[in-house]
């Protein structure tokens, strides 16, 4: 597992998530720990190295 910091697409606060680097492609929905709004995470690893990360706003 690695901890990755990024900016919430809703409230612009810096937050973090724990990511399993043994899974090469991941996509799931999380809620911001500050504003509680949902966002879609798209994550990609190659040889256990983070090569892609997107936090995409989900409109309610």
N, C-alpha and C positions, 0 to 999 in steps of 0.2 A: 504494500500500500504506500502511496505517496500523498502528501498534502499539497494541493494546488490552490493558489490564491488568484482571485479574479474579481471583476467589478460586476455587481448586480445590474442587470439591464433595466430594472425598474427604479431603484432608489439610488443607484450609483455608489453604494457603499462597498468597501473592500471586504469580501468574505472568502471562505475556503471550503473545499470539499476533500474528502478522502477518496482516492481513486485506486482501484485494483489494477496494477500495471501488467498483470498476466493475461488480461482480456484485451485483444488487439483493437476491437471496435466496440464502443459502448454508446448507448443513447437512452436517456431516462429523464424523468421530470423530477425536479427538486423544488422546495420552497425556500425562499430567502430567509436566513435566520434573523434578519433585521426587519424587513417590511412584510414578510410572510407571503409575498406574491410568487406564483410559480414561474419557472423557466425551464426550458428544454436544454439539457446538456448533451453535446455531441463530442465524443472523445475518441482519439485514435493514438495507438501506440505502435511502434515498430522496434523490435528487439528490445522490449521493455523501456524504450525511450519515448516520451510524450512528443508526438509529431503534429497533433491537431487538437484544438480545444475551442469550443464555441458554447456560449451561454446565450440562448435566444429567448427573448420575451414571449410569453404566452398571454394573449389578451383574454381578459375575463368578461 
